[in-house]
Amino acid sequence: MPRSNLTAADVVQAAVALADDVGFDAVSLSAVARALDVRAPSLYSHVRDLAALRDGISESALRDLGERISLATAGLSGAAALRGLADAHRSFAAASPGRWQSLQRRVGASVAGSDAARTVVALNRAVLRGYALPEEEHVHAIRLVGSVINGFINLESVGSFDHSGPEPDRSWARALEALDSLLRSWPAAADENTER
């Protein structure tokens, strides 16, 4: 029997479940409508379009990821906090592959400006406070940390490490050790007025 009491939250939750079950790219309005046993046009009273639906998945992902990072880094600093941050990302990607995929794209302005996004940024900055980095270098460090974490997880998720040893966990640990070492010895900022 078709649902008459559908809410926007129900629609996003169905999209989240679908993303983690069959992949983020497979999420469509028609697929979500089928999962909810409604007609696709009825979803438009709850979500503007597919982009808005996918942004809902991304915001859900950021909320969950923020909770995981917070728990994994509470009371820690330096290398331990960095490991907690990275492990939170990796465990989230393993548990919620569709939602993790939803964060590997340009999100809409509403997601980028959401409380969930601000929380994740604040948690990243909190981890960096365990290192002697000048404030003006934080954006570069955050980009580097994100590149290492997301790059490794992406390669692992597509099976790039399946055909050679050692196991990925050992490479993960080494990558985080190297990242910690780099953050502890961060190079001085170059003078932007100096000619190269």
C-alpha positions in Angstrom: 0.0 0.0 0.0 1.5 3.4 -0.9 2.6 5.6 1.9 0.6 8.8 2.6 2.6 10.1 5.5 6.0 10.4 3.8 8.5 13.0 5.0 11.6 14.5 3.5 13.6 12.7 6.2 12.0 9.4 5.1 13.0 10.1 1.5 16.7 10.9 2.4 16.9 7.9 4.7 15.7 5.6 1.9 18.3 7.2 -0.4 21.0 6.6 2.2 20.1 3.0 2.5 20.0 2.6 -1.2 23.4 4.3 -1.6 25.1 2.0 0.9 23.4 -1.1 -0.6 23.9 -0.6 -4.3 26.3 2.4 -4.6 25.9 6.2 -4.7 25.8 6.4 -8.4 22.8 4.1 -8.6 20.7 6.4 -6.5 17.9 8.0 -8.5 14.5 9.4 -7.8 12.8 6.4 -9.4 14.9 3.9 -7.4 14.1 5.7 -4.1 10.4 5.9 -5.1 10.4 2.1 -5.7 12.1 1.5 -2.3 9.4 3.6 -0.6 6.5 2.1 -2.7 5.5 5.5 -4.1 5.4 7.1 -7.5 8.5 9.1 -8.4 6.6 12.4 -9.0 5.3 12.3 -5.4 8.9 12.7 -4.2 9.1 16.2 -5.6 7.0 17.5 -2.7 9.8 16.4 -0.4 13.0 16.9 -2.4 13.7 19.5 -5.1 15.5 17.2 -7.5 18.1 14.5 -7.7 20.9 16.9 -6.8 19.1 17.8 -3.6 18.5 14.2 -2.8 22.2 13.4 -3.2 23.1 16.4 -1.1 20.9 14.9 1.6 23.0 11.7 1.4 26.2 13.8 1.7 24.9 15.7 4.7 23.9 12.4 6.4 27.4 11.1 5.7 29.1 14.2 7.2 27.0 13.9 10.4 28.0 10.3 10.9 31.6 10.9 10.0 31.8 13.8 12.4 30.4 11.6 15.2 33.0 8.9 14.4 35.9 11.4 14.3 34.8 13.0 17.6 34.7 9.6 19.4 38.0 8.5 17.8 39.9 11.6 18.7 38.5 12.6 22.1 41.2 13.4 24.6 44.0 12.6 22.1 46.6 14.8 20.4 49.5 14.4 17.9 50.0 11.1 16.3 47.2 9.4 18.3 44.6 12.0 17.2 45.8 11.8 13.6 45.4 8.0 13.7 41.9 8.4 15.2 40.9 10.8 12.5 42.2 8.6 9.7 40.8 5.4 11.2 37.4 7.1 11.6 37.4 7.9 7.8 38.5 4.4 6.9 36.0 2.6 9.1 33.2 4.9 7.8 34.1 4.1 4.2 34.0 0.4 5.0 30.7 0.5 6.9 28.9 3.0 4.6 30.4 2.8 1.1 27.7 4.7 -0.6 27.7 7.6 1.8 31.5 7.7 1.6 31.2 7.9 -2.2 28.8 10.8 -1.7 31.6 12.8 -0.2 34.0 12.2 -3.1 32.3 14.9 -5.2 31.5 18.6 -5.2 28.6 19.0 -2.9 26.0 21.7 -3.0 26.3 25.0 -1.1 23.8 23.9 1.6 25.9 20.9 2.5 29.2 22.8 2.4 27.7 25.4 4.8 25.9 22.9 7.0 26.5 22.3 10.7 27.7 18.8 9.8 30.4 20.1 7.5 31.5 22.8 10.0 31.8 20.1 12.6 34.1 17.9 10.4 36.3 20.9 9.6 36.5 21.9 13.3 37.6 18.3 14.2 40.3 18.4 11.5 41.5 21.7 12.9 41.5 20.3 16.5 43.8 17.4 15.3 46.2 19.9 13.8 46.4 21.9 17.0 48.5 18.9 18.3 51.2 20.0 15.9 53.2 23.3 15.8 51.7 24.5 12.6 51.1 28.2 12.0 47.4 29.0 11.6 48.0 30.2 8.0 49.4 26.7 7.2 46.3 24.8 8.4 44.5 24.9 5.1 47.5 23.3 3.3 47.9 20.7 6.0 44.2 19.8 6.0 44.3 19.4 2.2 47.3 17.1 2.5 45.8 15.0 5.3 42.6 14.7 3.3 44.5 13.8 0.1 46.4 11.0 1.9 43.3 9.6 3.7 40.9 9.8 0.8 43.5 8.7 -1.8 44.4 5.5 0.2 40.7 4.7 0.9 39.8 5.2 -2.7 42.6 2.9 -4.0 41.7 0.3 -1.4 38.0 0.4 -2.2 38.6 -0.3 -5.9 40.9 -3.2 -5.1 44.2 -1.6 -6.1 46.0 -3.4 -3.2 44.5 -6.8 -3.7 47.3 -8.2 -5.9 50.4 -7.6 -3.9 51.7 -7.8 -0.3 52.0 -6.7 2.4 48.4 -6.3 3.5 46.9 -2.8 3.3 46.8 -2.3 7.1 50.6 -2.2 7.2 50.8 0.4 4.4 48.0 2.4 6.2 50.1 2.4 9.4 53.2 3.5 7.5 51.4 6.2 5.6 50.1 7.6 8.9 53.5 7.5 10.5 54.9 9.4 7.5 52.1 11.9 7.6 52.7 12.4 11.4 56.4 12.9 10.7 55.7 15.5 8.0 53.3 17.4 10.2 55.8 17.5 13.0 58.5 18.9 10.7 56.3 21.1 8.5 58.4 23.3 6.2 58.4 27.0 6.8 56.1 29.0 4.6 57.8 30.3 1.4 57.8 34.1 1.0 55.2 34.6 -1.7 57.2 37.7 -2.8 60.3 35.7 -3.4 61.0 34.8 -7.1 61.6 31.2 -7.7 
